Amino acid sequence: MAEAAIQAGNWRNAMHYLRKAEREEPKNASIYNWEGYVSRKQGNLDDAFRYYGTALRLDPNHRGAHEYI
């Protein structure tokens, strides 16, 4: 659901689904990476970098987080 919302540019719904996924899988670096992406698209750069940082703490080699940061 989150990926469909992201592809549609529906940032609000995307974040809703990503936060739900985060609660279910709190150690999934890709979820935090996507939260960073959505935050960045919404202009929330502080939040975006916080999410990217969390993704990299969980997976220091996460390619997406490295590319977006």
C-alpha positions as CSV (number, residue, x, y, z in Angstrom):
1,M,0.0,0.0,0.0
2,A,2.8,2.4,0.9
3,E,4.6,1.8,-2.4
4,A,1.4,2.4,-4.4
5,A,0.8,5.7,-2.5
6,I,4.4,6.7,-3.1
7,Q,4.1,6.0,-6.9
8,A,0.9,8.1,-6.9
9,G,2.6,10.9,-5.1
10,N,0.1,10.6,-2.2
11,W,2.7,11.4,0.5
12,R,0.2,11.6,3.4
13,N,-1.2,8.1,2.8
14,A,2.3,6.8,2.1
15,M,3.5,8.0,5.5
16,H,0.5,6.5,7.1
17,Y,1.2,3.0,5.7
18,L,5.0,3.4,6.4
19,R,4.4,4.2,10.0
20,K,2.2,1.2,10.3
21,A,4.9,-0.9,8.7
22,E,7.5,0.6,11.1
23,R,5.5,-0.5,14.1
24,E,5.3,-4.0,12.7
25,E,9.0,-4.2,11.6
26,P,10.9,-1.7,13.7
27,K,14.3,-3.0,12.5
28,N,13.6,-2.8,8.8
29,A,16.0,-0.2,7.3
30,S,14.1,0.0,4.1
31,I,11.0,1.3,5.8
32,Y,13.0,4.1,7.4
33,N,14.6,4.9,4.0
34,W,11.1,5.2,2.5
35,E,10.0,7.4,5.4
36,G,13.0,9.6,4.6
37,Y,12.1,9.7,1.0
38,V,8.5,10.7,1.7
39,S,9.6,13.3,4.2
40,R,12.0,14.8,1.7
41,K,9.3,15.0,-0.9
42,Q,7.1,16.8,1.6
43,G,9.9,19.3,2.2
44,N,10.6,18.0,5.8
45,L,14.3,17.7,5.5
46,D,15.1,17.4,9.2
47,D,12.7,14.4,9.4
48,A,14.1,13.0,6.2
49,F,17.7,13.0,7.4
50,R,16.6,11.5,10.8
51,Y,14.9,8.6,8.9
52,Y,17.9,8.1,6.6
53,G,20.2,8.1,9.7
54,T,18.0,5.4,11.3
55,A,18.1,3.3,8.2
56,L,21.9,3.5,8.1
57,R,22.2,2.7,11.8
58,L,20.1,-0.4,11.2
59,D,22.0,-1.3,7.9
60,P,25.2,0.7,7.4
61,N,25.3,-0.6,3.8
62,H,21.8,0.4,2.8
63,R,22.2,1.6,-0.7
64,G,19.1,3.6,-1.0
65,A,19.7,5.6,2.2
66,H,23.3,6.3,1.1
67,E,22.0,7.6,-2.3
68,Y,19.3,9.8,-0.9
69,I,21.3,11.2,1.9
